[in-house]
Amino acid sequence: MTKYILMLLLIFDMSYSMDGSISGQLEPDRNLMFSQDIRTKSKVVSVQTYNVETLQYYATNTKLARVVSFDGGGVRGIGAASWCANFEHITGKPMADLFNFFAGTSTGGIIATALTMENPNFSNPSLSGAEYTEKNANLFKPSLSDTFAETSTGGVAATTSTIENSTFSKQPLSNTKENANEFTRSLYSADDIVDLYINECENIFKPRSWLGYLLVSKYKTNSAYKTFDKYFSNVKLSQVRPDCDLLVTYYNLTNNRPALFRSHKAKNRAFSRNEDFYLKDIIASTTAAPTYFKEFKLYSAYSKDHPEIYNNNFISAIDGGVSANDPSICALAEATSLYHNADAFLSVSMGTGNCVSEVNPRGLISWAKNISNILMQNTYTMSSHLLKKFGKNSNKPVFCSRLQFDISEAHAAMDNKSPQNISYLKHQAQNTSSAMWKIEKISKVMEISKKPERHELIGDIFFSESNVIEI
């Protein structure tokens, strides 16, 4: 009965005109969300395929703003990083060439920030789209000339197998400016971020002594900060790729409220003194999970660059997961406000593993062990609910796709840095057929459609400081 109701709702909400154009409001919970077929007496209609075709129409015929967000979850973020690598392998383009708006919380903040960093050696801004893609092909595409099958169970399996087993010709981009490829606008590829999880978790999660754990935090902040400095150096939020926008969540302990790092504010001179920060400080703030790391003393880039006002002019910042572990609704709300010229929105939200834990509410140890997973799942549930409400109330089509994978309770810890656990997490993400199906289909849409330029989405009004009003 439920299937027939869904079918009726789909027909009611969507209509085609005689010339093939599309009208009607798309709700987030029906866009790229369903994997099952709806069966009628005469035929089978795949809701998923139907909506991918609709997305393709908007991507090729309108200004489709593309938003991608990454959940918090510690080492479990390697799953989302590996999915980003899939996007890059299929399209032959870096993620920042595919999406307009990036958002992340905690470990997701690392992914989002790294993907939007600009290569300082990029010296070919005048390359045409075809030339740019050709130059990047050896960096972002598999070495094998694989053909990804169309919609079918076999196609999903073939795609998963191909991506998991192929050897890629891409050489990871170095985080040293001297070695970054001049034809690549992005400093880091998604493969580089996967390697970061594999190679740097040991340095990020350096344990304190038992006494230090009891009195301060489980891990040393200085060790993690050195790793962030290695990858993000002295780059500021205002210096991320100019054709992308970045949002990272954190919690302001000084004012006791959720807060956001926003690149469009950092790039605007009217706000830059208070809104621009060094990327390594942003990462240290959004990853300062209570009990894992102590709070981070956050100074603006202006304060750090002007020692005479440095003293006591800081914010105590902790992990953004305290308030928004799934930043998708924050990202979409910000993007719709910023990209007022967009005709439609695509929101791709990447999770860091779903674990169903059994908790004994009378047991303190059981609560302490599982509270993180409970809070993470609750945040996603609330974000999903808000996204549905957002889509129903929006006057523009909103396509939402959630990528998630299941993990066992034995692998749920956010700080389990063992090679076996990291390999398991990546394997689980790569072998989640529903996620791989969505990645394949969305990637194909991205391949044949052009990402709108930032100025096309924003309009001229946002470039005039006199027209900017801070509320």
C-alpha positions in Angstrom: 0.0 0.0 0.0 2.9 2.4 0.9 4.4 1.9 -2.6 1.2 2.9 -4.3 0.9 6.0 -2.1 4.5 7.0 -3.0 3.7 6.6 -6.6 0.6 8.8 -6.4 2.6 11.4 -4.5 5.4 11.3 -7.2 2.9 11.8 -10.0 1.2 14.6 -8.1 4.4 16.5 -7.3 6.1 16.2 -10.7 4.7 17.0 -14.2 6.2 17.2 -17.6 5.1 19.9 -20.1 4.8 19.1 -23.8 8.3 20.4 -24.6 9.9 18.2 -22.1 10.5 20.9 -19.4 9.9 20.0 -15.8 7.7 21.7 -13.2 6.8 21.0 -9.6 8.5 20.9 -6.3 10.9 18.2 -5.4 11.0 17.1 -1.8 14.4 16.0 -0.3 13.1 12.6 0.9 12.2 11.6 -2.6 15.4 12.7 -4.4 18.1 10.1 -4.8 16.8 8.4 -1.7 15.0 5.3 -2.9 16.7 2.2 -4.2 13.6 0.0 -4.5 11.3 -0.1 -7.6 7.7 0.9 -7.4 5.6 -1.8 -9.1 2.3 -1.3 -10.8 0.2 -3.8 -12.7 1.6 -2.8 -16.0 5.2 -1.7 -15.4 8.0 -1.0 -13.0 9.0 2.6 -12.3 12.3 3.3 -10.6 12.0 6.3 -8.4 15.8 6.6 -8.1 16.4 6.6 -11.9 13.5 9.0 -12.5 14.9 11.6 -10.1 18.4 11.2 -11.4 17.1 12.1 -14.8 15.3 15.1 -13.3 18.6 16.2 -11.6 20.4 15.8 -15.0 17.8 18.2 -16.5 18.4 20.8 -13.9 22.2 20.4 -14.0 22.4 20.9 -17.8 19.6 23.5 -18.3 19.7 25.6 -15.2 22.0 27.1 -12.6 22.3 24.1 -10.2 24.2 25.0 -7.0 26.1 22.0 -5.8 26.6 21.5 -2.0 28.5 18.8 -0.3 28.8 18.2 3.5 30.8 15.9 5.7 29.9 14.6 9.2 32.1 14.4 12.2 33.4 11.0 13.3 37.2 10.9 13.9 39.0 8.2 12.0 35.7 7.1 10.5 36.0 10.0 8.1 38.1 7.9 5.9 34.9 6.4 4.4 33.7 9.8 3.2 37.2 10.7 1.9 37.2 7.4 -0.1 33.9 8.4 -1.6 35.3 11.7 -2.7 38.1 9.8 -4.4 35.4 7.8 -6.3 33.8 11.1 -7.5 37.2 12.2 -8.7 38.1 8.9 -10.4 34.8 8.7 -12.3 34.8 12.3 -13.5 38.5 13.0 -13.9 38.0 16.3 -11.9 38.8 17.4 -8.4 35.9 17.7 -6.0 36.2 21.5 -6.0 35.5 21.5 -9.8 32.3 19.6 -9.1 30.8 21.3 -6.1 30.3 25.0 -5.2 29.8 24.8 -1.5 31.7 22.6 1.0 30.8 22.1 4.7 32.3 19.9 7.4 32.3 19.2 11.1 35.3 17.9 13.0 36.9 15.2 10.8 34.5 16.4 8.1 36.0 19.8 8.5 39.4 18.4 7.6 38.0 16.8 4.4 36.1 19.9 3.3 38.9 22.3 4.0 41.6 20.2 2.3 39.4 19.8 -0.8 39.0 23.6 -1.2 42.7 24.5 -0.8 44.1 26.2 -3.9 47.3 25.1 -5.5 49.7 28.1 -5.3 51.4 26.8 -8.5 48.3 26.8 -10.6 49.2 29.0 -13.5 46.7 28.2 -16.2 43.4 29.9 -15.3 42.7 30.5 -18.9 42.5 26.8 -19.9 39.2 25.8 -21.4 37.1 23.3 -19.7 38.2 20.5 -22.1 41.8 21.4 -21.8 41.6 21.6 -18.0 40.0 18.2 -17.8 42.5 16.6 -20.1 45.4 18.0 -18.1 43.9 16.5 -14.9 43.0 13.2 -16.4 46.2 11.4 -15.4 45.8 12.8 -11.8 42.2 12.0 -11.1 41.1 9.1 -13.4 41.8 5.4 -13.1 44.6 4.0 -15.4 42.2 1.4 -16.7 39.6 2.5 -19.3 36.7 1.2 -17.3 33.1 1.5 -18.5 30.7 1.9 -15.7 27.4 0.0 -16.3 24.1 1.8 -16.3 21.5 1.2 -13.6 21.4 -2.4 -12.5 22.6 -4.5 -9.6 25.4 -5.8 -11.7 26.4 -2.2 -12.5 26.7 -1.4 -8.9 28.8 -4.5 -8.2 31.0 -3.8 -11.2 31.5 -0.2 -10.1 32.4 -1.2 -6.6 34.7 -3.9 -7.7 36.5 -1.7 -10.3 37.1 1.2 -7.9 38.3 -1.1 -5.1 40.6 -3.3 -7.2 42.0 -1.0 -9.9 45.5 0.5 -9.7 45.3 4.2 -10.4 47.9 6.1 -12.4 47.3 9.2 -10.3 50.3 10.3 -8.3 49.2 11.9 -5.0 49.7 15.6 -4.9 52.4 16.7 -2.5 51.6 19.1 0.2 54.8 21.0 -0.6 54.1 23.9 -2.8 57.1 23.2 -5.0 55.8 19.8 -6.2 52.1 20.7 -6.8 51.1 20.3 -10.4 50.6 23.5 -12.3 47.6 22.2 -14.2 45.7 21.3 -11.0 43.8 24.1 -9.3 43.3 22.0 -6.1 46.3 21.5 -3.9 45.0 18.1 -2.5 43.1 15.3 -4.2 40.7 13.1 -2.3 43.3 10.3 -2.5 45.7 12.6 -0.6 43.1 12.9 2.1 42.7 9.1 2.3 46.4 8.9 2.7 46.3 11.5 5.5 44.0 9.2 7.5 46.2 6.2 6.8 49.5 7.9 7.6 48.7 10.6 10.1 46.2 9.2 12.6 49.1 8.0 14.8 50.4 11.6 15.0 47.0 13.2 15.6 46.0 10.8 18.4 49.1 10.9 20.6 48.0 9.8 24.0 48.8 11.6 27.3 49.8 9.9 30.5 46.9 8.5 32.6 47.2 11.5 34.9 47.2 13.9 31.9 44.1 12.1 30.6 42.3 12.5 33.9 43.2 16.1 34.4 43.3 17.5 30.8 42.4 15.3 27.8 43.1 11.9 26.3 45.3 13.2 23.5 48.0 15.8 23.1 46.8 18.9 21.3 50.3 20.0 20.3 50.9 16.8 18.4 47.7 17.1 16.5 48.4 20.8 15.8 51.8 19.9 14.3 50.0 17.6 11.8 47.5 20.3 10.9 50.4 22.8 10.4 52.1 20.3 8.1 49.1 20.1 5.7 47.5 23.5 6.1 50.6 25.6 6.8 49.9 29.4 7.0 47.0 29.4 4.5 44.0 31.5 5.6 40.3 30.9 5.2 40.1 33.8 2.8 42.6 32.0 0.5 40.6 28.9 -0.3 39.7 28.4 -3.9 37.9 31.6 -5.1 35.3 29.6 -7.1 34.2 27.7 -3.9 32.7 28.5 -0.5 33.7 26.7 2.7 31.8 26.4 6.0 33.2 24.6 9.1 31.3 24.3 12.4 32.6 24.7 15.9 31.3 25.5 19.3 32.2 28.8 21.0 32.7 28.1 24.7 33.4 31.8 25.4 29.9 32.8 24.4 28.4 29.3 24.9 26.8 29.0 21.5 27.3 27.2 18.1 29.4 29.0 15.6 30.6 28.8 11.9 33.7 29.6 10.0 32.6 31.0 6.6 34.9 31.7 3.7 32.6 34.2 2.1 32.8 36.3 5.3 36.6 36.0 5.5 37.0 37.1 1.9 34.9 40.2 2.4 37.0 43.1 3.8 34.1 44.4 5.8 34.3 41.3 8.0 37.8 39.9 7.5 39.3 41.3 10.7 37.1 39.1 12.8 36.1 36.4 10.4 39.4 35.3 8.8 41.4 32.5 10.5 44.3 30.3 9.7 43.1 26.9 8.3 45.1 25.0 10.8 43.4 26.9 13.6 40.0 26.1 12.1 40.8 22.4 12.0 42.2 22.5 15.6 38.9 24.1 16.7 36.4 21.9 14.9 38.3 18.7 16.0 38.7 19.7 19.7 36.3 17.0 20.9 35.6 17.1 24.6 37.6 14.5 26.6 39.7 13.7 23.5 41.4 17.1 23.1 41.4 20.2 25.3 39.6 23.3 24.1 41.5 25.3 21.5 42.4 29.0 22.0 41.3 30.5 18.7 42.7 33.8 17.5 41.7 35.5 14.3 44.4 35.7 11.6 44.4 39.5 12.1 45.1 39.0 15.8 48.0 36.7 15.1 49.4 39.0 12.4 49.3 42.0 14.8 51.0 40.9 18.1 50.2 44.2 19.7 46.6 43.2 20.2 47.3 39.5 20.6 46.9 39.2 24.4 43.6 37.7 25.6 41.8 38.4 22.3 40.8 34.7 21.8 37.8 32.4 21.8 37.7 29.0 23.5 36.6 26.6 20.8 35.6 23.0 20.8 34.4 20.4 18.4 31.5 21.4 16.1 29.9 18.0 16.6 28.7 19.3 20.0 25.9 21.2 18.1 26.0 20.0 14.5 27.7 16.8 13.8 25.8 16.5 10.5 26.3 20.0 9.0 24.1 19.4 5.9 21.2 21.6 7.0 23.7 24.4 8.0 25.3 24.1 4.6 22.0 24.1 2.6 20.6 27.1 4.6 23.8 29.1 4.1 24.0 28.1 0.4 20.4 29.1 -0.3 20.9 32.4 1.4 24.2 33.1 -0.5 23.3 31.6 -3.9 20.1 33.5 -4.4 20.5 33.4 -8.3 20.5 29.5 -8.3 17.6 27.8 -9.9 17.9 24.6 -7.9 20.1 23.0 -5.3 21.9 19.6 -5.0 22.9 18.6 -1.4 25.2 15.5 -1.0 25.7 14.6 2.6 28.4 12.1 3.6 28.2 10.2 6.9 31.0 8.5 8.8 29.4 5.2 9.6 26.1 4.1 11.2 26.4 1.9 14.3 23.4 0.7 16.3 24.5 0.3 19.9 22.7 -1.5 22.8 22.9 0.7 25.9 22.0 -0.2 29.4 20.6 3.1 30.8 21.5 2.0 34.3 25.2 1.5 33.5 27.5 4.4 33.6 30.3 2.6 31.7 27.8 1.5 29.0 26.6 5.1 28.6 30.1 6.5 28.4 31.1 4.0 25.8 28.1 4.6 23.5 27.0 8.1 24.0 29.0 9.4 21.0 27.2 7.1 18.6 23.8 8.0 20.1 24.5 11.7 19.7 25.8 11.3 16.2 22.7 9.4 15.1 20.4 11.8 16.8 22.1 14.8 15.0 21.6 13.1 11.6 18.0 12.2 12.4 17.2 15.8 13.2 19.1 17.1 10.2 17.2 14.7 7.9 13.9 15.9 9.4 14.8 19.6 8.9 15.9 18.9 5.3 12.5 17.5 4.5 10.8 20.5 6.0 13.3 22.8 4.1 12.4 21.1 0.8 8.7 21.4 1.3 8.9 25.1 2.2 11.5 26.0 -0.5 10.4 27.7 -3.7 13.2 26.0 -5.6 13.9 22.3 -6.3 16.2 20.8 -3.7 17.9 17.4 -4.5 19.2 15.7 -1.4 21.4 12.5 -1.3 22.7 10.9 1.9 25.7 8.6 1.7 26.2 6.3 4.7 27.7 2.9 5.6 27.2 0.5 8.4 29.8 -0.5 10.9 29.9 -2.9 13.8 30.1 -1.8 17.4 33.7 -3.2 17.6 34.8 -0.6 15.0 32.7 2.4 16.3 35.4 4.2 18.3 36.3 7.5 16.7 39.9 7.2 17.8 40.7 3.6 16.8 43.7 4.3 14.7 44.9 0.7 14.1 45.6 -0.1 10.4 43.1 -2.9 10.6 40.3 -0.6 11.7 41.1 2.0 9.2 41.2 -0.6 6.4 37.8 -2.0 7.7 36.2 1.5 7.6 37.3 2.2 4.1 36.2 -1.3 3.0 32.8 -0.8 4.5 32.3 2.5 2.7 33.5 1.1 -0.6 31.2 -1.9 -0.4 28.0 -0.1 0.4 26.2 -0.6 -2.9 23.6 2.1 -2.3 26.3 4.7 -1.8 28.3 3.6 -4.8 25.1 3.7 -6.9 24.5 7.3 -6.0 28.1 8.3 -6.5 28.1 6.7 -10.0 24.8 8.4 -11.0 25.6 11.9 -9.6 29.1 11.7 -11.1 27.7 11.0 -14.5 25.5 14.1 -14.2 28.5 16.1 -13.1 30.5 14.9 -16.1 28.1 16.1 -18.7 27.1 19.4 -16.9 29.1 22.5 -16.1 29.4 23.7 -12.6 28.0 27.3 -12.4 30.4 30.0 -11.7 30.2 31.6 -8.3 29.2 35.0 -9.6 26.4 33.4 -11.6 24.9 32.0 -8.4 25.5 35.0 -6.1 24.9 38.0 -8.3 26.6 41.4 -8.3 25.0 42.7 -5.1 27.2 40.5 -2.9 30.4 42.0 -4.3 29.5 45.5 -3.0 30.5 46.0 0.6 28.1 48.9 1.0 25.2 46.4 0.3 26.3 43.9 3.0 24.4 44.1 6.2 25.5 42.1 9.2 22.7 41.0 11.5 
